[in-house]
Amino acid sequence: MKLGVNIDHIATLRNARNEGRPDLIEAVKLILHHDISAITMHLREDRRHIKDEDLINVKNLNAPINLEMAATKEIQQIALKILPHSVCIVPEKRQELTTEGGLDVSGQKEYLKEFIKPLKENGIIVSLFIDADKEQIEASRYIGADYIELHTGTFSSAFKKGDFASELEKLKQGTILAQKIGLKVNAGHGLDYENVSLMKQIPDLKELNIGHSIISKAIFTGLDVAVEEMIKLIK
């Protein structure tokens, strides 16, 4: 497994004062010194953290951007202009604090099938952020996605309560099914320094996308240490 570092909440802190601190680009330069697979950035409709210019500036560092995005024409056009390494299509509600649950792929199969075509034609790897549900996994294969990213938020909440075995098993079985039908599998949401080691029980996960827990720890240890400690736990 490799680590994708989500930098959204570095931007959240910067935007609190709009004075350019902390410097997002300096943070990315530091992260890129580590053995990571992606810089994950969610360009939301309301631009609450990542801004359009952030994507351009990070792209100019030749960083492997994993662009989290809603399936809207506006963001699609930005992706086609920026050409990130990969995109992860997520559900998005304006009032939510963070992404809540997986994308309903089966309910919009034909739309999503057409939506991702120009992305794939331009060499962008396409992932879908979904729950570990058979119908959603099979729909993801139908529309032509390269990857799925399993939503680990429910598992992470269950872990805090000490009763997570069934949720971990759902993630395992969802991963096995996806791989069987030709999808590669990533995971993310709510993973932290206490629960992330359990992801090693899931066969052949490719990437874990983690942000909030890393940035939270970085307040006390510094970003360099926070990233390195997460990498060690994954390995």
FENSULNOR-V625557 format. One record per backbone hydrogen bond with DSSP energy under -1.0 kcal/mol. NH is the residue of the N-H (numbers start at 1). CO is the residue of the C=O. Records with the same first field share a line. If there is no record, write none. Layout:
BEGIN
NH=CO, CO
END
This chain:
BEGIN
2=206
4=208
5=38
6=210
7=40
10=7
11=7
12=8
13=9
14=10
15=11
17=14
18=14
27=23
28=24
29=25
30=26
31=27
32=28
33=30
34=31
36=34
37=3
39=64
40=5
41=66
43=68
44=42
47=44
55=51
56=52
57=53
58=54
59=55
60=56
61=58
62=59
63=58
65=63
66=39
67=86
68=41
69=88
72=70
76=72
77=73
78=74
79=75
80=76
81=77
82=78
83=79
86=65
87=125
88=67
89=127
90=69
96=93
103=129
105=103
108=105
112=108
113=109
114=110
115=111
116=112
120=116
121=117
123=120
124=119
125=85
127=87
129=89
130=149
133=131
137=133
138=134
139=135
140=136
141=137
142=138
143=139
145=140
146=126
147=126
148=184
149=128
150=186
151=130
152=188
156=152
157=153
158=154
159=155
160=156
162=159
163=158
168=164
169=165
170=166
171=167
172=168
173=169
174=170
175=171
176=172
177=173
178=174
179=175
180=176
181=177
182=179
183=178
184=146
186=148
187=207
188=150
196=192
198=195
199=196
200=197
201=198
202=199
206=185
208=2
209=187
210=4
215=211
216=212
217=213
218=214
220=217
221=217
222=218
226=222
227=223
228=224
229=225
230=226
231=227
232=228
233=229
234=230
235=231
END
